[in-house]
């Protein structure tokens, strides 16, 4: 299954090709859709894709995708390293956010970080501090004073942790989906140089995956110095699936790294699955959505 952060990349950038057919039925059966495309034979009658909303940061623009149910809480999804917002649903179509929002009964917000999807590029150091400050600006545009529930996959787990610690009064709950953690992820500069050169050659020097790769050693050092999470409901969903690269001992270390998130948290739930690889939200979308719903149900 999962991580090193980088072993997800080949799967990540081929998600649309790999998952369109295999996972389409999963989303269709698990997430109740707002509208159903007719099979009457008129292939032109399809749901148009959302163009997204630009969030102008001055140096560049990020594109965000949101629903508008005017719910009490806003559920914000943060993607992993190498992923745009479409990693949260199998079809790769932004129109599916309506289905997710309807399933959760809450507004949702997804966006593409700089260098991903339709978002602009930014050549400033793309470290966790920078990614968190940009998340803050995106959230501020859509939250309208509401508290948020943050859902982070892989590297997104680091970003939402930093956000929650820096903005405790704005966060109602946290969901970590196979999230990266400094107690598990350790890389040498030689490894990162190799990955960087590969990504630069394949995706370009200014792509999100390339720029973020430069900062990963410092990112994990930074995370190790952060205090505990605020005392809000927290759910961690962790894959313990073994394979040729991840044996039982490795999966135990991976699990233990997420267990450490419960320090200082009164309401902490740790869910494991051996059915999914790193992309639990695609392999088992119902598991992820039901746990977000469960967390929402606890909130006042």
C-alpha distance (Angstrom), angle and dihedral (degrees) to the residues before:
residue distance angle dihedral
X1 . . .
X2 3.64 . .
X3 3.51 146.5 .
X4 3.16 155.9 11.2
X5 3.74 81.6 132.1
X6 3.76 88.7 -114.2
X7 3.74 100.6 54.9
X8 3.75 87.1 67.6
X9 3.80 91.8 60.9
X10 3.78 100.6 80.4
X11 3.77 88.3 48.9
X12 3.80 92.2 42.7
X13 3.77 97.8 55.1
X14 3.76 91.5 45.8
X15 3.80 95.0 46.8
X16 3.77 96.4 113.3
X17 3.77 93.0 50.0
X18 3.79 95.5 42.8
X19 3.77 100.3 40.9
X20 3.80 108.2 33.6
X21 3.77 94.7 89.1
X22 3.79 101.6 25.0
X23 3.78 97.6 47.6
X24 3.79 104.5 30.3
X25 3.78 92.4 89.4
X26 3.80 91.4 49.6
X27 3.77 92.9 59.1
X28 3.77 92.0 41.9
X29 3.78 93.8 54.4
X30 3.79 97.2 40.0
X31 3.78 105.3 39.3
X32 3.78 113.1 55.7
X33 3.76 106.1 -130.1
X34 3.77 123.2 -134.5
X35 3.76 92.3 -142.6
X36 3.79 133.8 14.7
X37 3.79 121.8 -139.7
X38 3.77 109.2 -123.0
X39 3.79 119.9 -117.8
X40 3.78 91.4 -154.5
X41 3.78 92.2 120.0
X42 3.80 99.9 -97.6
X43 3.80 99.0 117.7
X44 3.79 91.4 -179.6
X45 3.80 91.9 69.4
X46 3.79 97.7 86.6
X47 3.77 130.9 134.8
X48 3.81 109.1 -93.3
X49 3.78 117.2 -123.7
X50 3.77 118.5 -106.5
X51 3.79 113.1 -107.7
X52 3.78 91.4 -149.8
X53 3.79 130.2 -137.8
X54 3.77 122.0 -85.0
X55 3.80 118.2 -128.1
X56 3.80 107.2 -159.6
X57 3.80 111.7 -145.4
X58 3.80 93.9 175.7
X59 3.80 96.3 -115.4
X60 3.81 93.8 49.8
X61 3.80 143.0 -12.1
X62 3.76 128.4 -111.9
X63 3.79 122.0 -154.8
X64 3.79 116.8 -134.1
X65 3.79 131.7 -170.9
X66 3.78 120.6 -153.8
X67 3.78 144.4 164.3
X68 3.78 124.3 -133.3
X69 3.78 110.7 -141.6
X70 3.83 91.5 129.8
X71 3.79 89.5 -130.9
X72 3.80 123.6 173.0
X73 3.80 93.2 -108.8
X74 3.79 132.5 35.6
X75 3.82 117.1 -139.3
X76 3.80 110.0 -147.3
X77 3.81 121.5 -163.3
X78 3.81 120.4 -153.8
X79 3.80 117.0 -165.8
X80 3.79 129.1 -142.2
X81 3.79 132.7 -108.3
X82 3.78 109.3 -61.6
X83 3.81 94.8 14.6
X84 3.76 134.2 110.2
X85 3.81 121.5 -157.0
X86 3.80 93.2 -79.6
X87 3.80 91.1 76.9
X88 3.80 85.8 84.5
X89 3.81 95.2 67.9
X90 3.75 132.7 34.4
X91 3.78 102.8 -129.3
X92 3.79 96.9 59.1
X93 3.82 89.2 -132.1
X94 3.78 118.5 129.3
X95 3.80 90.4 -149.7
X96 3.81 86.6 76.2
X97 3.80 90.2 76.4
X98 3.80 87.4 83.3
X99 3.79 89.2 58.9
X100 3.79 93.0 49.7
X101 3.79 91.9 46.2
X102 3.79 91.4 49.8
X103 3.80 91.5 48.5
X104 3.80 92.5 51.6
X105 3.78 95.2 39.5
X106 3.78 88.5 -133.6
X107 3.77 140.5 93.1
X108 3.78 113.9 -93.5
X109 3.78 133.2 -159.4
X110 3.78 127.5 -158.5
X111 3.79 127.7 171.0
X112 3.79 143.3 171.6
X113 3.77 118.4 -114.1
X114 3.80 118.4 -133.9
X115 3.79 112.4 -63.4
X116 3.81 94.7 22.0
X117 3.78 131.6 98.6
X118 3.80 112.4 -27.9
X119 3.80 95.5 -22.5
X120 3.78 121.3 114.0
X121 3.78 125.9 -110.0
X122 3.77 129.8 -103.4
X123 3.78 123.8 -169.0
X124 3.80 97.2 -162.7
X125 3.83 113.1 110.2
X126 3.80 106.3 -68.6
X127 3.78 96.9 -146.0
X128 3.79 128.1 146.4
X129 3.79 92.5 -92.7
X130 3.80 90.9 55.0
X131 3.81 92.9 44.2
X132 3.80 91.0 49.3
X133 3.80 94.1 49.4
X134 3.80 89.8 51.1
X135 3.80 90.6 49.1
X136 3.80 87.4 52.9
X137 3.80 90.9 55.7
X138 3.80 93.0 47.8
X139 3.80 91.9 49.0
X140 3.80 91.9 47.6
X141 3.78 90.1 57.7
X142 3.80 94.5 55.1
X143 3.81 108.9 24.0
X144 3.81 96.2 75.4
X145 3.78 90.8 -161.8
X146 3.80 95.2 -46.8
X147 3.77 123.7 131.5
X148 3.76 114.9 -114.0
X149 3.79 138.4 -136.0
X150 3.79 109.6 -143.6
X151 3.81 121.3 -149.0
X152 3.80 116.0 -171.1
X153 3.79 130.6 -176.1
X154 3.81 122.7 -160.3
X155 3.83 109.0 -41.6
X156 3.79 86.7 7.8
X157 3.79 86.1 72.0
X158 3.80 89.6 67.2
X159 3.79 91.8 49.2
X160 3.80 95.3 50.9
X161 3.81 91.3 45.5
X162 3.79 90.6 55.4
X163 3.80 90.9 45.6
X164 3.81 93.2 50.2
X165 3.80 93.5 48.0
X166 3.81 92.4 48.1
X167 3.83 94.3 41.5
X168 3.82 106.3 31.7
X169 3.81 95.6 153.9
X170 3.80 91.8 56.0
X171 3.82 96.5 52.7
X172 3.82 123.6 83.8
X173 3.80 97.7 175.7
X174 3.80 146.5 -18.1
X175 3.81 134.4 -134.1
X176 3.80 119.3 -168.4
X177 3.81 114.3 -161.8
X178 3.80 108.9 -162.8
X179 3.77 87.3 -40.3
X180 3.78 125.5 -167.0
X181 3.79 117.1 -112.9
X182 3.78 135.1 -170.2
X183 3.80 91.7 -129.3
X184 3.79 89.4 64.9
X185 3.79 107.7 25.9
X186 3.80 114.1 75.4
X187 3.81 123.0 161.5
X188 3.76 134.5 175.1
X189 3.78 122.9 -133.2
X190 3.79 88.3 -115.3
X191 3.80 90.5 57.3
X192 3.78 92.7 48.5
X193 3.80 92.0 47.7
X194 3.78 89.0 54.4
X195 3.78 93.0 48.5
X196 3.79 92.2 44.9
X197 3.80 93.0 52.5
X198 3.79 90.7 48.0
X199 3.80 93.5 50.0
X200 3.80 92.7 43.3
X201 3.79 90.4 53.5
X202 3.79 93.7 45.4
X203 3.81 104.3 36.0
X204 3.80 105.3 16.1
X205 3.79 134.3 -100.9
X206 3.81 94.1 -84.1
X207 3.78 98.8 47.5
X208 3.78 117.3 119.7
X209 3.78 94.4 -117.1
X210 3.81 92.4 50.6
X211 3.79 96.2 46.4
X212 3.81 94.5 44.6
X213 3.80 91.8 49.2
X214 3.81 90.7 64.2
X215 3.80 91.3 63.8
X216 3.79 103.7 43.5
X217 3.81 99.5 102.7
X218 3.79 91.0 50.1
X219 3.81 90.4 42.9
X220 3.79 93.1 59.8
X221 3.80 91.4 45.1
X222 3.79 88.6 51.9
X223 3.80 93.0 49.5
X224 3.81 91.5 51.3
X225 3.81 89.5 62.0
X226 3.80 96.3 51.9
X227 3.80 121.5 106.8
X228 3.80 123.9 -120.4
X229 3.77 123.5 -65.4
X230 3.80 117.9 -91.2
X231 3.80 113.8 -91.9
X232 3.80 98.8 -95.8
X233 3.82 128.6 122.7
X234 3.80 109.3 -71.2
X235 3.81 129.6 -169.4
X236 3.80 123.3 -170.8
X237 3.81 117.9 -168.2
X238 3.80 111.0 -166.3
X239 3.78 132.9 -176.4
X240 3.79 113.8 -135.4
X241 3.79 94.1 176.3
X242 3.79 111.6 140.6
X243 3.78 126.3 -144.1
X244 3.80 139.6 155.2
X245 3.81 91.4 -65.0
X246 3.81 100.1 37.2
X247 3.79 117.6 50.9
X248 3.79 127.4 -176.7
X249 3.80 93.3 -88.0
X250 3.79 91.3 51.3
X251 3.81 91.6 49.4
X252 3.80 89.8 50.6
X253 3.80 90.3 55.7
X254 3.79 89.2 47.9
X255 3.80 91.1 50.3
X256 3.81 93.0 46.0
X257 3.80 91.8 53.2
X258 3.81 89.6 60.3
X259 3.80 92.0 44.1
X260 3.79 87.9 63.4
X261 3.81 89.1 66.5
X262 3.80 90.2 75.0
X263 3.81 94.1 71.6
X264 3.80 106.8 124.1
X265 3.82 92.9 0.5
X266 3.81 116.7 122.1
X267 3.82 96.4 -166.2
X268 3.81 109.3 42.7
X269 3.80 124.6 155.2
X270 3.80 123.0 -174.5
X271 3.80 116.4 -165.0
X272 3.80 121.5 -172.4
X273 3.77 130.7 -165.2
X274 3.80 132.5 -172.4
X275 3.81 92.0 -173.9
X276 3.79 97.3 73.5
X277 3.74 138.1 57.8
X278 3.79 123.6 -145.0
X279 3.81 94.2 -56.0
X280 3.79 96.8 65.6
X281 3.80 91.1 159.7
X282 3.81 89.0 64.0
X283 3.79 99.8 36.1
X284 3.81 94.3 43.8
X285 3.80 109.1 12.8
X286 3.80 91.7 161.6
X287 3.81 90.8 59.4
X288 3.79 91.6 53.7
X289 3.79 96.4 42.6
X290 3.78 94.9 45.8
X291 3.79 91.3 52.4
X292 3.80 91.6 49.7
X293 3.82 88.4 50.2
X294 3.79 90.6 48.6
X295 3.78 91.1 52.4
X296 3.81 91.5 47.8
X297 3.80 89.8 51.8
X298 3.81 90.0 59.8
X299 3.78 94.5 55.9
X300 3.80 121.3 98.2
